């Protein structure tokens, strides 16, 4: 058995971001549905960032919304260059930095309905119910032995990496569609002579 944020398999990340030049993309909890970021358009600068834009993505980290009944999850791996270099997260997320061998296993646990139920049961507050870091550390989960983890990671790592790169491709294609569609509708781009 282990506890989230115990330090054995993972620990809770504090708030605070590195200074940056130009702009970054701010991700609020409203910008995430399940484990998909649906809005990549909120640009902030160091000077005009909202106070909640204060969580720094780091490699091997997992993020979940603290608010009750709010299933919003983000995974950041070593290869997640886009997230690591260009994004800042809201303090509405709890960030957990994982020991590498437990990373995908903990992510798989956080993806479950069981985790969401446990998280909701620890949420407190009068106006907005949410889990705090102290109570995150009360969430128990089973840790497998190293041999099982090695087998699990051999299967899970390429799957989650493929999901990440597929999502990047979806973002690119969505941006191309959004740029082309108004031009097609207005007649600025004429496709009538294209033969398929």
One Martini backbone bead per residue (centre of mass of N, CA, C, O) as a GRO file, in nm:
protein
  196
    1UNK     BB    1   0.100   0.034   0.016
    2UNK     BB    2  -0.005   0.373  -0.065
    3UNK     BB    3   0.032   0.732  -0.091
    4UNK     BB    4  -0.043   1.017  -0.210
    5UNK     BB    5   0.243   1.207  -0.165
    6UNK     BB    6   0.452   1.039   0.027
    7UNK     BB    7   0.744   0.986  -0.155
    8UNK     BB    8   0.774   0.701  -0.269
    9UNK     BB    9   0.607   0.749  -0.561
   10UNK     BB   10   0.518   1.050  -0.468
   11UNK     BB   11   0.464   1.413  -0.501
   12UNK     BB   12   0.365   1.727  -0.420
   13UNK     BB   13   0.315   2.015  -0.589
   14UNK     BB   14   0.387   2.332  -0.592
   15UNK     BB   15   0.370   2.648  -0.631
   16UNK     BB   16   0.507   2.797  -0.909
   17UNK     BB   17   0.692   2.983  -1.156
   18UNK     BB   18   0.874   3.045  -1.416
   19UNK     BB   19   1.011   3.270  -1.580
   20UNK     BB   20   0.891   3.442  -1.885
   21UNK     BB   21   0.874   3.500  -2.214
   22UNK     BB   22   0.627   3.637  -2.354
   23UNK     BB   23   0.424   3.348  -2.400
   24UNK     BB   24   0.157   3.145  -2.264
   25UNK     BB   25  -0.044   2.873  -2.190
   26UNK     BB   26  -0.351   2.866  -2.024
   27UNK     BB   27  -0.479   2.620  -1.784
   28UNK     BB   28  -0.783   2.558  -1.694
   29UNK     BB   29  -1.019   2.348  -1.585
   30UNK     BB   30  -1.221   2.431  -1.823
   31UNK     BB   31  -0.996   2.320  -2.051
   32UNK     BB   32  -1.093   2.032  -1.939
   33UNK     BB   33  -1.181   1.696  -2.057
   34UNK     BB   34  -1.091   1.478  -1.873
   35UNK     BB   35  -0.795   1.401  -2.083
   36UNK     BB   36  -0.865   1.682  -2.245
   37UNK     BB   37  -0.754   1.953  -2.413
   38UNK     BB   38  -0.980   2.213  -2.548
   39UNK     BB   39  -0.793   2.474  -2.470
   40UNK     BB   40  -0.520   2.678  -2.649
   41UNK     BB   41  -0.592   3.022  -2.636
   42UNK     BB   42  -0.469   3.123  -2.352
   43UNK     BB   43  -0.280   3.398  -2.332
   44UNK     BB   44   0.017   3.477  -2.140
   45UNK     BB   45   0.195   3.682  -1.928
   46UNK     BB   46   0.388   3.764  -1.668
   47UNK     BB   47   0.233   4.039  -1.617
   48UNK     BB   48  -0.094   3.926  -1.693
   49UNK     BB   49  -0.138   3.702  -1.505
   50UNK     BB   50  -0.316   3.510  -1.333
   51UNK     BB   51  -0.298   3.397  -1.011
   52UNK     BB   52  -0.374   3.091  -1.100
   53UNK     BB   53  -0.113   3.101  -1.287
   54UNK     BB   54   0.091   2.868  -1.079
   55UNK     BB   55   0.169   2.599  -1.256
   56UNK     BB   56   0.437   2.367  -1.320
   57UNK     BB   57   0.531   2.176  -1.557
   58UNK     BB   58   0.659   1.838  -1.527
   59UNK     BB   59   0.814   1.568  -1.542
   60UNK     BB   60   0.629   1.310  -1.429
   61UNK     BB   61   0.327   1.436  -1.427
   62UNK     BB   62   0.014   1.477  -1.244
   63UNK     BB   63  -0.321   1.608  -1.312
   64UNK     BB   64  -0.593   1.733  -1.096
   65UNK     BB   65  -0.888   1.829  -1.006
   66UNK     BB   66  -1.006   1.942  -0.691
   67UNK     BB   67  -1.287   1.948  -0.756
   68UNK     BB   68  -1.585   1.842  -0.734
   69UNK     BB   69  -1.697   1.672  -0.997
   70UNK     BB   70  -1.390   1.699  -1.154
   71UNK     BB   71  -1.285   1.558  -1.454
   72UNK     BB   72  -0.941   1.661  -1.475
   73UNK     BB   73  -0.667   1.550  -1.685
   74UNK     BB   74  -0.298   1.542  -1.670
   75UNK     BB   75  -0.012   1.449  -1.866
   76UNK     BB   76   0.356   1.459  -1.800
   77UNK     BB   77   0.628   1.398  -1.992
   78UNK     BB   78   0.937   1.401  -2.131
   79UNK     BB   79   0.796   1.433  -2.436
   80UNK     BB   80   0.619   1.703  -2.342
   81UNK     BB   81   0.728   1.976  -2.472
   82UNK     BB   82   0.485   2.156  -2.511
   83UNK     BB   83   0.399   2.166  -2.209
   84UNK     BB   84   0.677   2.245  -2.081
   85UNK     BB   85   0.722   2.521  -2.262
   86UNK     BB   86   0.394   2.651  -2.310
   87UNK     BB   87   0.277   2.597  -2.009
   88UNK     BB   88   0.013   2.682  -1.767
   89UNK     BB   89  -0.135   2.613  -1.461
   90UNK     BB   90  -0.375   2.582  -1.241
   91UNK     BB   91  -0.456   2.581  -0.893
   92UNK     BB   92  -0.698   2.372  -0.952
   93UNK     BB   93  -0.458   2.187  -0.953
   94UNK     BB   94  -0.308   1.881  -0.885
   95UNK     BB   95   0.034   1.797  -0.843
   96UNK     BB   96   0.222   1.497  -0.941
   97UNK     BB   97   0.531   1.359  -0.871
   98UNK     BB   98   0.696   1.083  -1.016
   99UNK     BB   99   0.826   0.797  -1.005
  100UNK     BB  100   0.898   0.647  -1.288
  101UNK     BB  101   0.793   0.343  -1.232
  102UNK     BB  102   0.491   0.474  -1.134
  103UNK     BB  103   0.358   0.665  -1.338
  104UNK     BB  104   0.151   0.487  -1.513
  105UNK     BB  105   0.013   0.358  -1.274
  106UNK     BB  106  -0.101   0.617  -1.144
  107UNK     BB  107  -0.251   0.715  -1.393
  108UNK     BB  108  -0.441   0.468  -1.407
  109UNK     BB  109  -0.571   0.527  -1.133
  110UNK     BB  110  -0.671   0.826  -1.195
  111UNK     BB  111  -0.864   0.724  -1.436
  112UNK     BB  112  -1.055   0.620  -1.234
  113UNK     BB  113  -1.354   0.609  -1.065
  114UNK     BB  114  -1.239   0.550  -0.787
  115UNK     BB  115  -1.071   0.803  -0.756
  116UNK     BB  116  -1.304   1.007  -0.784
  117UNK     BB  117  -1.457   0.911  -0.534
  118UNK     BB  118  -1.237   0.954  -0.326
  119UNK     BB  119  -1.192   1.252  -0.378
  120UNK     BB  120  -1.485   1.346  -0.318
  121UNK     BB  121  -1.482   1.244  -0.014
  122UNK     BB  122  -1.247   1.478   0.056
  123UNK     BB  123  -1.425   1.708   0.007
  124UNK     BB  124  -1.430   2.056   0.099
  125UNK     BB  125  -1.659   2.312   0.184
  126UNK     BB  126  -1.895   2.569   0.114
  127UNK     BB  127  -1.882   2.683  -0.183
  128UNK     BB  128  -1.615   2.505  -0.272
  129UNK     BB  129  -1.556   2.183  -0.329
  130UNK     BB  130  -1.236   2.046  -0.217
  131UNK     BB  131  -0.924   1.924  -0.230
  132UNK     BB  132  -0.650   1.886  -0.028
  133UNK     BB  133  -0.325   1.803   0.027
  134UNK     BB  134  -0.372   1.648   0.290
  135UNK     BB  135  -0.597   1.454   0.161
  136UNK     BB  136  -0.437   1.333  -0.069
  137UNK     BB  137  -0.247   1.172   0.142
  138UNK     BB  138  -0.504   0.960   0.202
  139UNK     BB  139  -0.472   0.819  -0.067
  140UNK     BB  140  -0.505   0.489  -0.145
  141UNK     BB  141  -0.279   0.236  -0.289
  142UNK     BB  142  -0.160  -0.016  -0.482
  143UNK     BB  143   0.161  -0.165  -0.494
  144UNK     BB  144   0.352  -0.315  -0.698
  145UNK     BB  145   0.583  -0.499  -0.798
  146UNK     BB  146   0.855  -0.473  -1.003
  147UNK     BB  147   0.783  -0.695  -1.208
  148UNK     BB  148   0.500  -0.587  -1.273
  149UNK     BB  149   0.586  -0.301  -1.359
  150UNK     BB  150   0.758  -0.379  -1.601
  151UNK     BB  151   0.527  -0.508  -1.760
  152UNK     BB  152   0.338  -0.268  -1.761
  153UNK     BB  153   0.532  -0.054  -1.895
  154UNK     BB  154   0.575  -0.205  -2.164
  155UNK     BB  155   0.272  -0.146  -2.244
  156UNK     BB  156   0.197   0.156  -2.155
  157UNK     BB  157   0.402   0.358  -2.271
  158UNK     BB  158   0.334   0.343  -2.583
  159UNK     BB  159   0.036   0.419  -2.554
  160UNK     BB  160   0.064   0.705  -2.417
  161UNK     BB  161   0.249   0.824  -2.634
  162UNK     BB  162   0.052   0.796  -2.871
  163UNK     BB  163  -0.170   0.972  -2.753
  164UNK     BB  164  -0.008   1.232  -2.743
  165UNK     BB  165   0.059   1.252  -3.053
  166UNK     BB  166  -0.235   1.245  -3.149
  167UNK     BB  167  -0.321   1.508  -3.002
  168UNK     BB  168  -0.128   1.694  -3.154
  169UNK     BB  169  -0.251   1.637  -3.434
  170UNK     BB  170  -0.536   1.737  -3.370
  171UNK     BB  171  -0.458   2.028  -3.312
  172UNK     BB  172  -0.341   2.094  -3.589
  173UNK     BB  173  -0.594   2.019  -3.761
  174UNK     BB  174  -0.786   2.217  -3.620
  175UNK     BB  175  -0.634   2.476  -3.700
  176UNK     BB  176  -0.655   2.438  -4.003
  177UNK     BB  177  -0.960   2.426  -4.022
  178UNK     BB  178  -1.012   2.709  -3.882
  179UNK     BB  179  -0.857   2.865  -4.112
  180UNK     BB  180  -1.008   2.752  -4.378
  181UNK     BB  181  -1.319   2.768  -4.354
  182UNK     BB  182  -1.372   3.078  -4.390
  183UNK     BB  183  -1.236   3.084  -4.678
  184UNK     BB  184  -1.433   2.888  -4.810
  185UNK     BB  185  -1.703   3.037  -4.741
  186UNK     BB  186  -1.607   3.321  -4.882
  187UNK     BB  187  -1.411   3.237  -5.147
  188UNK     BB  188  -1.102   3.279  -5.112
  189UNK     BB  189  -1.118   2.973  -5.159
  190UNK     BB  190  -1.090   2.765  -5.450
  191UNK     BB  191  -1.217   2.412  -5.517
  192UNK     BB  192  -1.364   2.354  -5.799
  193UNK     BB  193  -1.089   2.245  -5.968
  194UNK     BB  194  -1.066   2.000  -5.798
  195UNK     BB  195  -0.946   1.672  -5.847
  196UNK     BB  196  -1.040   1.336  -5.705
   0.00000   0.00000   0.00000
